[in-house]
Amino acid sequence: MSNKITYHVVVRSNQFDCDIIADCGHKHKSIGAARHCMDKLTHWQGGESFQRWYNARIETSTGERVDQ
């Protein structure tokens, strides 16, 4: 088991809740890679995808929020 921190894009039900509504499913090795993923997910393409990723944020594999 690796102790290496990874980053992923998530949407939570609210800022205090632990319920994850959406997760990108990737284990990004850098914050930059996670930001690139989030940019792709939140880019306005219309429809359901954009709404699903509204209020997305980057978190570490330990659940800590990364300041953007």
N, C-alpha and C positions, 0 to 999 in steps of 0.2 A: 504494500500500500504506500502510495506516494504522499508526502506532506507538501508538495508543490501547490502553491495557490494558483487557481485558475479563475477566469472571469466569465460571466454569462449575463445575458439580457433577460430580465424578467418584468412582469407586470403583476403587481400585488393588488388585492381587492381594496386596500387603502393603506395609508402610510404606517399604521400601527398593527395591521393584521399580518399574520404569517401565511395566509392563504395565497398561493400563487395561481394566477389566472392563466398566464402564458409564460413559457420559458423557451428560449431559442434552441435549446438542446445541444449547444456546443460547449466545449471546454477551451475557451480562448486562453492562450498563453500570455497575452499582454492586454493592457487596458485599451491600447490603440486598436487592436483587432476586434475587441468587444465593441468599441465605439463605431467602427466601420460596419459591423453587423447590425448594430442598433440603427445607424443611419439608413441602411438598406430596408430594415423592417418598418421604420417610421416614415419613410419617404412617401409622400402623397401619391398614391396610385388609385385612390378612390376605393369605395366599397368597404368590405368587411375587414380586410387585412389592416388597413390604416387604423380603423376603430379598435381592433384587437390590441394593437401595440401602443395605443395612446397612453401616456404616463409611464412608458417603459423606463427602466433604470438599469444600471450595471451593478452587479453584486459580485463579491468574491465567492469562492467555493465554500467559505465558512459563513456565508450569509450577511456579510457586512456590506453596506452600501458604499459605492465609490462616488465621490464628488465629481460632478461633471462640470 
